[in-house]
Amino acid sequence: MQVMVEISLYPLVNEFIPPIQDFIDRLNGYSQLSVFTSSTSTQVSGDYQTVVRILGEEMEKTHRSVGQAIFVTKFLNFDAMQSRQSQGD
């Protein structure tokens, strides 16, 4: 099953850009992920279990290094979308 996760990071520190960039750079280091970054969020897609595992590990690293940080995510199941399109909906 494929998934796309839109994720935004809000570190609760004065210097917030470096932790955000570090998180994005780490995600880009995984060949199993497709990563697209815009000005307000990053979209990560790939195999569902792989994406969830990697995001969990990387979010934990961010919390450990930054302290308090907010992650806002949206999950979209690609397989459901493909099924609907193939049915002509």
ABEGO torsion letter per residue (X at the ends): XBBBBBBBBBBBBABAAAAAAAAAAAAAABAABBBBBBAABBBBBEBAAAAAAAAAAAAAAAAAAAEBBBBBBBBBBAAAAAAAAAAGX
